[in-house]
Amino acid sequence: MTISSLFAVIAVLMFAAYACGYQRSISRATLVGGQRHLHSLPLYYGLLTSLWCAIPSVLLIGLWLAMDDMVIQHLVVQSLPLADQNLPEAELGLLVNSVENYAEGVTNLSGERASVIAAAAERLNELRGLSRKALTVVAVAMAVVVAVIIWWRISPEVRARNHVERVFRVALLLASTFAVVTTIGIILSVVFESIRFFQSVPLTEFIFGTHWSPQIALREGQVGASGAFGSLPLFAGTLLVSAIAMVVAVPTGLMAAIYLSEYATKGVRNVVKPMLEVLAGIPTVVYGFFAALTVAPAIRSGFGVIGVDVSAESALAAGAVMGIMIIPFVSSLSDDVINAVPQSLRDGSLGLGATQSETIKRVVIPAALPGIVGGVLLAVSRAIGETMIVVMAAGLAANLTANPLESVTTVTVQIVTLLVGDQEFDSPKTLAAFALGLMLFIVTLTLNFIALAIVRKYREQYD
């Protein structure tokens, strides 16, 4: 039985256990005078039986799958001839890989070890089949046995609700712990690899260097291998493109949100808001095509009329299209926040003689400012992390410039470029991607702190 089929069987057993636990609680309550004598509602007794039917089996399946391949591989190696068992670790690993590939039908046999590999592959398939059968039997049996034990112990005195809530509380704790541990793991992996990079390239050169050309010479005298790792052009390009995107997205999105929340009729709102949010579902590669094939040539032609030379790939084209893509993030979040402002604030302002525009400017927007800042911060993060539009519309040239009509590149584009293809993480060229990621993380974290400070300052006026 496949793992998916086994989980389906356990799901069926869970539903059956829920029904049995539910009926058991009702029948036991009838003997003592009705459901009012139960400590918890009958559904909690059903949930208790269902959860204990699934939890031990799922844990068993996870542990079994984690140990299965290692144990089977060890048994297969033990079945090999003694001479093959004593091979060096690297050669033995290649032999085991050949056995696994033949067992899966990936390769054909050839060479002097063909018979050994065929016998080992047969043994491997036999052990895998036996393992799946044993897992199915043990997991289903455990689910049934535990469910029967819990079902038998159901009584009006059992605090089923407390047990169920404790299980969900532990599950939520594990989920949050997993998220925290994953975040810490990502940070540590980036930091450790960045330390390796800074052992080869000085930190001052990386932060304040004005030339980016991460080409390391593989041999003496290699042409075009400068090995310059100044990240300043990358961050300048990132900030330039992001700033252009924000200039387009924030005013447009905020004004659209104010119109939809305060001025638009219900019919107009029901039509315009879904159409605006459709922009968020368009793939970024489509925006990239639009920027490269439509916006960039239009900008070049428009500026060419007045005699201004514009690069075929420019920060203005990438930033403008990126701003269009980000508009739904700003407008949708701002609209939700503005609608959450209590109507009593609006009524009080209007009652004191303020106009609708004055109410929006002096009451609604300040009250909704924390949420608006959060939406803008999300839009900034989206702009900083965008890659496809920049690659197709702004190019890959690491130019240190503030001119939006020139070609630039961003940090995320260079990270992707450095990690494309088969790379070994033992050269400054590849490790530079981790250093860029670390610097980008620090910049984003700084923006978060600034945004929180702004929110805290203005929120105090409305507590």
N, C-alpha and C positions, 0 to 999 in steps of 0.2 A: 504494500500500500504506500502510495506517495505521501509526502508530508502534508500537502494541501488536503488530500482525502482524509488523512488522520485528524487534522484540525476540524474538518467538516463533521466527522463522527463525534468529536468531543463537543462541538457546538450543539449537535442534536441531543447528546446526553445532557448538556447544560439545560436545554429547554425542558427535557423530560424531568430532570432533577428539580427544576423550578416548580413545575406542575405538581410533582409529588410532595415537595415540601409545603407548598401552599395548601394542598388538600389535607396534609397531615396536621397542620396547625389548626385548621378549621375543625377537623374531627376530634382532636384533643381538647379544643376549647368547648365543644359541645358537651363533653363529659363533665365539665366543671361549671356549666351555666352560661355558656355563650362566649362570643369573641371579646366582650368587654373585660374578660378575665385574662386575656393574653397581654403579655408585657408589650409586644409590638404588633403592628399590623401584619396580617397574613402574608403580604407581599415581601416583607423582610425575612420571614422564614423561608419563603421560596428563593429569595436572593441568596440567603445564607447557604442553603443546600446547593444551589447552582454554582456559587463561587468556589466552594470547597470541592465540588466535582471537577472544576477546571484547573484551579491553581496548582495542585500537586502534579497533575499530568503535564501541564505546560512547562513547569520547572524541570520536570524529568526529561521532557523532549529537548529543551534547550541544553541541559547538561549532556544528554546522550549525543546530540549533534556536535557539541563542542569536542567531545572525546572520541567520537566514532572513527573519524579518519585516522587519527593518531594510533589508535589501538589496532585497526585493520592493517595499516601500513606496517606496524611492528610485526603482526602475525604473518604478513606476506613476506617480509624480509626473513623471518625465521624459517619459512618454507623453502627459501632459496638454498642452492648448494652451499656447502661450508666455504668454498673458495670465494663465492660471490658475497657472502655475508662479511668476509674479512676485507673487502675492498676499501680503499680510501673513501672518506665521506663524500667527496665531490663525485667520484665515479659511481658510488652506490646511489647517490641522489639521481644521477642521470639514468641509471638502470631502473629505478623505481618510476621515474617519469615515463620511460619507454613502456613499462608494464601498464601504467595507468592509461597512456594514450592508446595502446593496443586493446585494452579492455573496453575503451569507449569507441573503438572502431575508427580512430583518427588516422593511424598509420598501419602499414603492412609490415610483416616480418621479413627480415633479411639478416644475414650474418651468422656467425657461429653460435650466438646466444639465442637464436630464434626459438628453439625448443624450451629453453629456460624461461624466456619471456612469455611464451604461450601458456606454459603450465602455471606461472605466477599470475597471469591475467585471469586464467580460469579460477584460480584460488581466490583472487580479488573479487571477482563477480559473485562467487559463491558466498564469501563472507559478507559482502554488501547486501545480498538478498536475505541472508540469515539475520543480519542486523536489523533490516527494516521489518521483517516479520516479528522478531523479538520485541522491537520497539512498539509495534502496533499492539501486540498482546499485552505487554506490561503497562503501557499507557492507558489503554482502555480498561484493563482490569483495575488499575489504581483509581481511575475516575469512578468506576462503578462501586468499588469497595468503600472509598471515602464518602461518596454520596449516600450510600446505604447507612453508614455509621452516623453521619450527621442527621439523616432522616429519622433514624431510630431514636436519637437523643432529643428530638424536638418535643418541647413541653411548654405549657403556658409560662413557666418561670424563666425560660431561656431568654436572655436579653439579645434577641436577634438583631434589633436595630443598632445596638452598640457595636456588635461584632461586625456588621456590614459597614458601618461608618468607619470603623477602625481599619478595615481592609482598604476602603477607598482613600482614607487619609494616608496610609502607607504607600499606596500606589501614586498618589499625588506627590508625596515626599520623594519617592524614587524618581519620578519624572523630572521634578525640579532639580534634584541632585544630579541627574544625568545631564541636564542642560548646563548646569554650572561646571561640572567636570569636563564636559565637552569644550566649553569656552576656555577653561583654564588650559586644557590640552592644546587647543589651537594657539593660544598665546605663547605657551612654553615652546611649542615646536617652532613657531616663527622666531622667538627670541634666541633659541639655541642656534638655529641656522644663521641668524643675523650675526651672532657673535663670531661664528666661523668666518663669515664674510668680512667683518671688521678686523679680523686678524690678518687679512691680506690687503685690505684697502682701508686707509685711515678714515676715521669718522668725520674729521674736518673736511677732507677732500670730498667725501660722499655728500655731505650736507651743503657745503658752500661751493663746490665745484660747478663750473659753468659749461662743461663739455661732457656730453654723454655719448660714448661709443664703446659698448661693452664687448669688444672683440678681443679675445685673448689669443696670443700667438701659440700655435701648436708646435711650431718649429722655428728655428732661428732664421731671421730675415723674412718672415712671412709678411706679405703685403696686405695692408688694410686692417692690421691688428693693433689698434692704438691702445686699447684697454683703459679708456677714460670712464670714470664712474661718478661724474658730477651730476647729482639728481636735481639741481636747481631748475634746469629747463623743463624737466618733467612736471614738477610741482607748479611751475609758472603756467605751463600749458593746461594742467588740470584746473587750476584756479580760474584761468581765463575762460575756458569753455564752460565751466560751472557757473561763473558769474554771468555770462551771456544767457545761459539757460534760465537762471533765476530772474534776470531782468525781463525775460519773456513770460515765464511761468507764474511768478508770484503776483504781479499786478493783475494779469489776465484771470488767473484762477481765483484770486480774492474778490475781484469785482464781479466775476460770474457767481461766486457763492453769495455775495451780498444781494445781487439781483434776484437770484432764485429764492433766497430766504425771506427777503423783505419786500420785494416789489412784484415779483411774478405771480400770476394767478395759478391756481392749482392745475389747470389744464396745461398751461405753458410749462410749468415745472415738471409735470409728468412726462412731457415730451422732450424737453431740453436736457434734463439731467441724465437720463439714460443715453442720449446721443453723445453727450460730453464724456461720459464714462466709457463709451466704446473705444475712445482713444487709448485707454489703459490696456485694452486687450489686444492691440495691434502688436505683432512681434517687432522687436527692435531692428531686425534685419530689414524689415520693410521700411522703417524710418530711415535706415542707412541708405537704401536704394533711393528713396525720395530725396534725401539730402545730397547724395552724390550725382544723381541724374537730373534733378529739377532745381533744387535750391541753389547749389553751388554754381551751376552755369548761369542762373538768373542773377545772382549777386555779381558775378564777374562781368556779365553784359551790362548790368545797371551801372556799376562803377566805371566800366569802360567808356560809357557815354560821356562822363565828365573828366575822362583822362586819368583815372586812378587805376594803377595796376594791381590786380587781385590774383592771388595764387589759385591754381585750379582746385586745390584742397585748402580750405581756410577754417580757422576757428569760428568765424561768424556763421558759416553754414552749419557746422556741427552743433554749435551752441543754440542756434535758432530752432533747429529741428528737435534737439533734445528738450528745449523749453516747451515746445508743443506737446511732446510726449509726456512731460511732467505735469502739465496743466490739470489733468484729472485728479492727481494726488492732492494738489493744493485745494482745488475747488471742492472736491467731495468731502475731505476732512474739515475744511473751513465751514462748509455748509452745515455739516452735522453739529459742529461746535456752536455755530451761531444759533441754530434752532434749539440748542440746549439751554440758551440763556433764558432765565425765567421771564415770562410775559409781564410779571409785576414790575420789573425794572422799566420795560417799555411804557407801561401804563402810567407809572409814576412820572417819567420824563415828559410824556405827552400831556399829563395833567398839570404840570408846572408851566406849560406853554411852549415847550420846545417843538420844533418841526420834526418831521420824520427823519430828514437827513441829519439834523443835529442829534437826534436820539441815537441814530446809528453810529455817528462819529464819536460822540462823547459818552455813550452808555453801553451800547451793544458790543462794539469792537473792543473797548478796554476790558469788558467783562469776559469776552471770548478770547482775549489775547493769548493766554497760556495754550489753549488748544490750537490756535492759529500758528503760534511759534512751533508747536510740535509737528504740525503739518508741513511747515516750511522746512523744518529740520529733516523730516523724512524725504522731502523733495531734494534737499541738498545731498543727502546720502545717496539717493538714487542717481543724481547727476554725477557725483564723484565716482561711483562704481560702474557707470556705463562704459562699454567698450566698443560694441559693434558700430554705433553711429560715428564714433571718433575715428575708427579704423577706415571707414569708407568715405568719410567726408572731410576729416582733418589731416589724415595722413600719418606717417610714422617718423617724420623729421623732428628731432629734438632741438627745436629752436628756442632760444631764450629771448622772448619778445613779448611786448604788451600790445602789439598790433593785431587786431582781430582779423585782418585781411591776409595774414600770412599762415603758412602751414605749421601746425604744432602737433604734439603728441601728449598723452597723459600717462599717469602712473599705471593704471590698470592695463592699458594697451601694451606697455613695455613688459609688464609681468607676464602677460599671455605670450608675447613674442619670445621672451627668455625661456619659457617652459615648453615651447612647441617642439615636437619631435622627441627622439630618444636622447635624453639628457642624463648625465651623471652628476650627482651633487657633490662634486669635489673641485669645482673651479669657481673663481669669483663671478664669472658670467652667469652661471646658474644660481648661485647663492645670492646674487644681487636682487633676484625676485623677492626673496624673503626680507631683505633689508628694506626694499620699497614697500612691501606689505606692512612691515612694522612701523615705518614712518607714516604711512597712510592711516594706520590704526591710531597712532598718537594724534594726528591731525583731527580725525573724526571724533576722538574722545575729547579733545579740547573744544571742538564745536559744541559737543553735548553739554559740557560744563558751562559754556557761555550761554547757551540757550536756557539751561536750568536757572542760571543767575537772573536772566531777564524775566523768566516766568515767576520766580520767587519775589522779585522786586515789585512787579505789578499786581500779582495775585493778592498781596497783603491789603490792597485798597478795597477788596471786595469780600474779604473773609467775614 
